[in-house]
Amino acid sequence: MTEKIYDFDQRNDRYGSASVKWDEADRIFKGENLLPLWVADMDFQVPDSVTKALSDRIKHGIYGYTYQTDSYLSAVQKWMEVRHGWTVEKEWICHSPGVVTALNLIVEGFTKRGDKILIQPPVYPPFREVAHNQGRELVTNPLVYYNGRYTIDFDDLERKLSDPSVKLMILCSPHNPVGRVWTKEELLKVAELTQKNNVLVVSDEIHEDLTYDGHDHIPFASLSQEVASHTVVCTAPSKTFNLAGLQISNIIISDPSLRKIYQNQQHRFSLSEPNTLGMTAAEAAYRCGGEWLNQCLNYIHGNADYIENYLHAELSDLMLIPLEGTYLGWIDCSRLGLDKVSLQMLMIQKAHVAFNQGYTFGSEGEGFIRMNLACPRTMIEEAMFRLKTAITK
């Protein structure tokens, strides 16, 4: 049977669909007619299997309370085994409407006021917000940026983790926004240091399926049983299959005592039951969406190649950091010599493109922009033209 060739070049009109990315961009960025290449959802239609499963479920006409079915849990199990070589037991899989919701539950449940949470900026802004929301102190282990690549400063990490007040580390793997897929050696070193200092690792692996040739994602908890006993892994189909609006994620916890704490948090805030349609869509995606994802990744990597070549030829003061994972391009604009406000105004008022500004990921991100690459090539071409016009005129 010949696999369907998906058309990722198709432009889909999302205006008027209550899309945060499109309908709210001008208001949020205080601009006009902005091309939205910011928040991390795709401008691609989901796999056909997802649309069909949702249509069939909707025809039933009743949407009562839902639980995680054995069929759904089996689909998650198989996906983790086939895509990542990780054997997951069904009872390990806990529900959350989203990873950020889970992070709030975890920080509130596993730490207390006055405890310290370690993050690695520049990094996804909600990590910082989660710590502040729960009255925890933030400790940073900034990534090292050298010669166009980011690495972990393990000497600094060891010093920070040795503080007995540091109780929890949020690991971003693959890393948003810098696009690193951590190697096994890097992950083992993180595991060694966190275990040595009895620090719980919460590994946000929401971008786990979005990696490119030569860069394989390794689930942190798959390193060893001992590592898994000190780890909570946060995953979701939302980035992988463009399902963010359906509010479903899978929090995988192998250690029974850690899992019990998380489940107590679920019950405390009445967050144990999945969204009916979210679970339907996720199961269909996990069971039948693999080929769609393979084609999608090839297309996104083509977008990254286009940007890299365009910047080299037309805007040599800008550089796309090599993309190992995620669909988020991290672009170094520091050679423009602009402060963060001027860079933001250039993008909004002159280029009329809504990018995530690098400083929102921490001071370490100043001089960078984050660009969503999960869109039709014509949008990438338009963004590059707008950038060139704004910078060169």
N, C-alpha and C positions, 0 to 999 in steps of 0.2 A: 504493500500500500504506500503510495506517494504522500509524503508529508505536505501539508498546506504551507505555502509560502506567504507569510504575513506581510502586510503593507504598512511598514512603519513610516513611510513618506506621507501618508494621509494626514492632512490637516483636519483636526476635529474642533468645531466651534464649541468652546466651553463657556462662553459668556451666557449668563442667565441660568446657569446650572447650580447656583449657590457655591461656586468654586472660590475658595479662599485665594488660590493662586492667581486666578484671572479676574474675578469680579471685585476683589478687594485690593488689588495691587496699587491702583492709583491712590486710594485713600490711605493705605498703610505707608506708602513711600512718599506721599505728598507730591505726586507728579501727574503728568497727563499723557495719555496714550502710550503707556509703558508696555514694552514687550516683557512678559513675566517669565523670568528664568531663575526663580528663586526657590521657594519652598519645595521640599523633596517629594513631589508626586509626579508621575509620568503624564505626558500628553498622548499616550498610546491607549488604544482600546484593549481591554483585557482579553485573555485567551477565549476562543469560542466556547470551550468546555465550561467556562465560568458563566458566561452569558446564558447558555442553555440550562445549566443547573439552577441558576436563579429563576429563570423563566418557568421551569418545571415546578420549582418550590412555590413560586408566587401563585401559580394556578390552583394550588391546594386551597388557598384562600383563608387559612387559619394560621396565626403567628403567635402561638402561646409561649409559655415559659419553656426554655430549652436547656438541655444539659449536654456535656461533651459525650458524644456517642462513641461506641467502640469503633465504628467505622471511621470516624474522624480521627481518633487517636492512632489507629492503624495507618492512616494516610500520612500523618506527621512522622510516625516511626519510620515508615518506608522511605520518605523523603530524606530524612536525616541519614539513614543508612546508605542510600544510593548516592546522594549528592556529596555527603561529607564523611562517609565511612564511620559514622558514630551510631552505636547501638544504644537506643533510648528505650526504657521501659515505659509502658503506658501510664503507670501511676506517678511517674516523674513529671508529667505534663500538666501544668496548672494554667488556668485562664487569667487573662487580664484584657480589658478593652484596648489597651495600648501599652507600649513599653514605658513611656514616661509615667503613666499611671502606676505601673508596676514599680518603677524606681522610687516613687514617692512612698508606696506601701513598704518597700524594702528598707529604705533609709529610716522611716518612722518605726518599723518593727524590729530592726536589727541593731539600732544604735540609740543613744539617748542624748538629750541636750548637753552640749559641751564636748561631745565626741567630734572627732575630725574625719572628714571625707576627702580622699585624695583623687584628683582628676589630672588629666594630661593635656593642657591647652597647647595650641588653639584647638578647641573641642566644642562639640554640640552644646549650644547655650543652655538647654534644660538641665544639664548635669549640674551646673552652677546653681540654677534656680531651685533644683530639688534640695540641695544642701541648705540653702537659705530658707526655703519654705518650712523646713523641719527644725530650724534653729540650730543647725550644725555648723561647725567651723570648717572652712574650706582650706585645703592644702593643695598646692599645685606642684606638679613635676613636669615643667614645660618640655615639650619635644625639642630636639636640637635640629635646626635647619641649616644644612650645609650643602653647597654645590647642587642645589635643586632637589634635595631629598631630606626627608625627616627620619630621625632615629630617636630611640629612647635614651635618655641620660640615666644610665643605671647607677652611677655613683650617687647622683642626687636622689634617685628613687630609694636607694638603700638608706640614705640619711633620713629621708622623710618618713619612711616606714618604721624606722627604729624608734620614733616617738610613740610611746605607749597609748597616747590619746588618739592616734590614727587607727580607726576600727574597720574602715571599709574603703576599698578602692573601686572606682567605676572605670572599667577598661572599655575602650571603644574599639571594637574589632569586627570587621575592618573599620579603619578610623575615618570619621567624619569630622572635619572636612578635608584632611590632607591626603586621603586616598591610599594610605598604606594598608597592605595586608601583612600582618605580622608573621614572621617566620617561626618555625617550630623552636629554633634556638632562642629567639626573643621571648616567646611565650613561656618557655621553660625557665628562663631567668626571672621573669615576673613571678611565676609560680614559686620558685625557690625563695625569693625575697618575701613574698606575702606569707608563705607558710612559716618561714623562720620567725616572722613577727606576729603571727596569729591574726592576720588581717583578712577579712572576708573579701573575695573578689566577686563583684557583680559585673558580668561580661555582657555588654550590649552588643549583640551580634545580629542586629536587625538587617544589616547589609551583607549577611553571610553568603547569600547566593549570587551576589553581584561582583564577581571577580573575573579577571581576564587571564589569558594564557600565560602560564609560568608562575602564577600566583594563586595557590590553593589555600582556601580558608581552612583553618584548623580550629574546631570548637575547643574553647579553653578547658572545659570539663573533660574532654576526651584525652587529655594528656596522660592522666593516670587516675586510678580510683582515689588515691590520696588527694590529688588536686581537686577532683570532683566533690570531695567531702567538705571543701572550703569555698565552693563556688555556686553562684546562682547565674544561670544563662538566660538572657532575654532574647527571644526570637519572635518573628512575625512574618506573615505572608504579605504585609502591606507594601513594603518597598519592592519586593520581588515581583509581585503581580499587580501592582497599582490598586490595592484594596484599602487604602488608608481610611476612607470614609465608612467602611463596614465594621470598624472597631473590634478587631480580634488580634490577639497575640498569644504566644505560647511561652510560658515561663517554665524552664526545665530545671528541676532541682532533684538530684539523685539522693542526697542525704536526707533521711527521714526527719531528723530533728529540725533541720533548716526548712524543710518543706512544711512541717507543721506550723512553724512560726509564720511563714508566708500565708498559709491557708487560714490561720487565725485572723490575719490582716484582711484577707478577702472577705471573710464572714463579718468582720467588724464593720466594714464599709459597704456591705451588700454588693460585692463585685464578683460573685462566684459563677453567675450564669452568662453564657455567651450570647451574642446577638444571633438570632436564628439565621438570617441571611448571610451574616459574616461567616458563620461556620459552614454553611452550604457552599459559599464561594471559595473558601479556603480549601475545603476538601477536594473540590473539583480541580482547583489549581494544582494542589499537591499531587493528585492522581494523574492529571492529563496535561499539565502545563509545561512540562519539561522542554519540549521542542520549541514552543513559543519563547520560553526564556532563552534558549540557546540562540535563536535568531535575534532576539532583542539585544542580547549582550554584544553580538557581532555588529549590530547597527550602532549601538551606543559607542562602541570602540571606534567605529568609523567616524562618528561625530568628533571624538577626541582627536583622532588623526587629522581631521579637517582643520580643527582649531589650532593644533600644534603647527601645521604647515602654514596656515594663514598668518599666525603671529610671527613666525620666522621670516616670512616674505614681506609682510606689510606693516607689522607693529612689533618691531624687534625689542622695544622696551618692555614688552609684556611676555611672560613665560608661563605656560601651562605646566604645572608639576606633573611628572609622569603618573598616569592613572593605573594603579594596581587593583583597586576595588572601589565600589560605590558607583553611582552615575553622577557624581558631583565633581565638577572641575574646579580645582584650586589654582587661581591665577595670580602670579606675583606681578604686582603693578608698581613695586617700590622704585623702579628706575624712573618713573614719571616725576618723582620728587614732590609728591603732593601729601599734605597731611590728611588725616582720615575724613575730615569734613569736606575738604576740597575734592577728594576722590569720590566721595558719595555724591556730591553735587554734580560732578562731571558725568557720572553714570546716569543720574536721574534727570537733570535739567538739560544736558546737552546730548547725551547718547539716547536718552529715553528708554533705558533698559533697566529692569528691576533685577539686580543681583543681590545676594546676601553680602553685606559688607563684612570684610574680614575681622574688623575690630569687635564685632558682636560675638565672636568665638573666643574672646580674650584679647588682651593687649598684644599678645604674641602674633595675632592675626592682622595687625594694622599694616596697611599697604597691600592687602590681598583682597580679592573678591571670590565668592563661591558662585559657580554657574551650574545650573541644572542642565545636564546633557541628554536627558530622556525626553526628547522631543524630535519632531521631524527635521530633516536636514535643512529645509528652507528657513526654519526659525534660527538655526545656528548661523546660516549664511547672513540672514538679516541682522542678527546681533553683531556679527563681526563687521559688517558694513557700517552699522551705526557707531560702533566703537571707533573705527578708523576715521569716520567723518568727524566725530567729536574731538578726537585727540589731535588730528592733523590740521584742523581748520580753526 
